[in-house]
Amino acid sequence: MYELSRRRERGLDISRGHAFDVPRFASIRAIATVSAVLMAIYFGWLVAAIAIYEQIFGNTVPISIAELVRQIFITPPGVTLIIVGCGVGLLFAVVVFTLSVVSFPLLLDRREVGAMTAIQTSIRVVLANPKTMALWGLIVAGALLLGSLPFFVGLAFVMPVLGHSTWQLHRKVVEWPPNSGH
C-alpha cells in the first residue's frame, strides 16, 4: 500500500502489480531488518504471555475451551491475567508502534535510508508528537478491530485505507532536507 501511495503521489502508474516491486528495491535489506526486529519483539511478547499465564495458573492446562473461558472471565486469577496481560501487551504494542509508525514508509520513500535511521526517525516522530501519535495508534487499533470482526473480510477495506493514511502521516511528520524534491 505504501508503494502505491508513493507512486500515486508522484503521478506514476498505480496498478496493483506495482505493489510487488518492493522486493527489487535497494532498501529491501533495511525493510527485512526492521521486519526481523518486529518479529523478535513478537516472539518476546509470546514468551511474556506464556510466562504471565504460567505465573498465574501454573502448568495446568484447561480441559476444554469452556473451562478456559470460565477460568479467565470468572475467577480472580483470570481477572489478574486479563489486567496484567493487557498491560504487558500494551507495552509491547507501544514499542512496536513507536519503532514502526514511519519506518516502513520512510524506507520505501528514501531508499538510501538504513534500518536504524528509519527506526530512530520513527522514535523521534512519536516523542515529538505523543498525543497525536497515541490518537493515531488508537485509530489504527480500532480500525483493525472493526475490520477483523466480520471474519477478517473487513480488513480488505481497512488495510488499504490505513496504508494510504500512514503514508500521508509519514509525509507530514518527517522533515526533508532542502532541495530534496519533497
C-alpha positions in Angstrom: 0.0 0.0 0.0 2.8 2.4 0.8 4.4 1.8 -2.6 1.1 2.5 -4.4 0.6 5.7 -2.3 4.2 6.7 -3.2 3.6 6.2 -6.9 0.2 8.0 -6.7 1.8 11.0 -5.1 4.4 11.1 -7.9 1.9 10.7 -10.7 3.2 7.2 -11.6 1.1 4.2 -12.7 -0.7 2.8 -9.6 -1.8 -0.6 -10.9 -1.8 -3.3 -8.3 1.2 -5.1 -9.8 3.5 -2.3 -8.7 2.9 -3.3 -5.0 5.1 -6.3 -5.8 8.0 -4.2 -7.0 9.2 -3.7 -3.4 11.4 -6.8 -3.2 13.6 -5.3 -6.0 14.2 -2.0 -4.1 17.6 -1.2 -2.8 16.0 -0.7 0.7 14.8 -4.3 0.9 17.5 -5.3 3.3 16.6 -2.4 5.6 12.9 -3.4 5.3 13.8 -7.0 6.2 15.9 -5.8 9.1 13.1 -3.7 10.6 10.7 -6.7 10.0 13.2 -9.0 11.8 13.3 -6.6 14.8 9.5 -6.6 14.9 9.4 -10.4 14.6 11.8 -10.7 17.6 9.6 -8.4 19.6 6.6 -10.6 18.7 8.4 -13.7 20.0 9.3 -11.7 23.1 5.6 -11.0 23.6 4.7 -14.6 23.2 7.3 -15.6 25.8 6.0 -12.9 28.1 2.4 -14.1 27.6 3.3 -17.7 28.4 5.2 -16.6 31.5 2.3 -14.5 32.7 -0.1 -17.4 32.2 2.2 -19.9 33.9 2.9 -17.5 36.8 -0.8 -17.1 37.4 -2.2 -20.5 36.6 0.9 -22.7 36.8 1.4 -25.5 34.3 -2.2 -26.7 34.4 -4.0 -26.9 31.0 -7.7 -26.3 30.9 -9.7 -29.4 29.9 -11.9 -27.5 27.4 -12.4 -24.1 25.8 -15.4 -23.6 28.1 -13.2 -24.3 31.2 -10.5 -21.8 29.9 -13.2 -19.1 29.3 -14.6 -19.8 32.8 -11.1 -19.6 34.4 -10.2 -16.3 32.6 -13.5 -14.4 33.0 -14.9 -15.7 36.3 -12.1 -16.5 38.6 -9.9 -13.9 40.4 -6.7 -15.3 38.8 -8.4 -14.9 35.4 -9.1 -11.2 36.1 -5.5 -10.8 37.2 -4.4 -12.5 33.9 -6.6 -10.0 31.9 -5.2 -7.0 33.7 -1.5 -8.0 33.7 -1.7 -9.5 30.2 -3.4 -6.4 28.7 -0.9 -4.1 30.5 2.1 -6.0 29.2 0.5 -6.3 25.8 0.0 -2.6 25.7 3.7 -2.0 26.5 4.7 -4.3 23.6 2.2 -2.5 21.3 3.6 0.9 22.2 7.1 -0.3 21.5 6.1 -1.8 18.1 4.1 1.3 17.1 6.9 3.6 18.1 9.6 1.7 16.2 7.5 1.2 13.0 4.9 4.0 12.6 7.0 5.8 10.0 9.8 3.3 9.4 8.4 1.3 6.5 7.0 4.3 4.5 10.3 6.1 5.1 12.3 3.1 3.8 10.2 3.0 0.6 10.3 6.7 0.1 14.0 7.3 0.9 15.7 4.1 -0.3 19.1 5.2 0.8 18.0 5.3 4.4 19.0 2.4 6.6 17.0 0.4 9.1 18.5 2.2 12.2 17.9 5.6 10.7 14.3 4.7 9.9 13.7 3.3 13.4 15.3 6.4 15.0 13.2 8.7 12.9 10.1 6.8 13.9 11.0 7.1 17.6 11.7 10.8 17.2 8.3 11.3 15.5 6.5 9.6 18.3 8.4 11.5 21.0 7.8 14.9 19.3 4.1 14.2 18.8 3.0 11.9 21.7 -0.7 12.9 21.8 -1.2 12.8 18.0 0.7 9.5 17.7 -1.3 8.0 20.6 -4.5 9.0 18.9 -3.3 7.6 15.6 -2.4 4.3 17.4 -5.9 4.1 18.8 -7.4 4.8 15.4 -5.3 2.1 13.8 -6.2 -0.4 16.6 -9.9 0.4 16.3 -9.9 0.2 12.5 -8.1 -3.2 12.7 -10.6 -4.5 15.3 -13.6 -3.4 13.2 -12.1 -4.8 10.1 -11.5 -8.1 11.8 -14.9 -8.6 13.2 -16.7 -9.8 10.1 -14.4 -12.8 9.8 -11.5 -10.6 8.7 -13.3 -9.6 5.5 -13.3 -6.0 6.5 -9.5 -5.9 6.5 -9.7 -5.9 2.7 -11.2 -2.4 3.1 -9.4 -1.2 6.2 -5.8 -2.1 5.2 -5.6 0.0 2.1 -7.1 3.0 3.9 -4.7 2.6 6.8 -1.8 2.1 4.4 -2.5 5.2 2.5 -3.2 7.2 5.7 0.0 6.1 7.2 1.9 7.1 4.1 0.3 10.6 4.3 1.2 10.7 8.0 4.8 9.9 7.3 4.9 12.6 4.6 3.5 15.2 7.0 5.8 14.5 10.0 9.2 13.6 8.5 11.3 16.6 7.7 13.1 16.5 4.4 16.4 18.2 3.5 16.1 21.4 1.4 16.1 20.7 -2.4 15.2 17.1 -1.9 12.2 17.3 -4.1 9.8 16.5 -1.2 
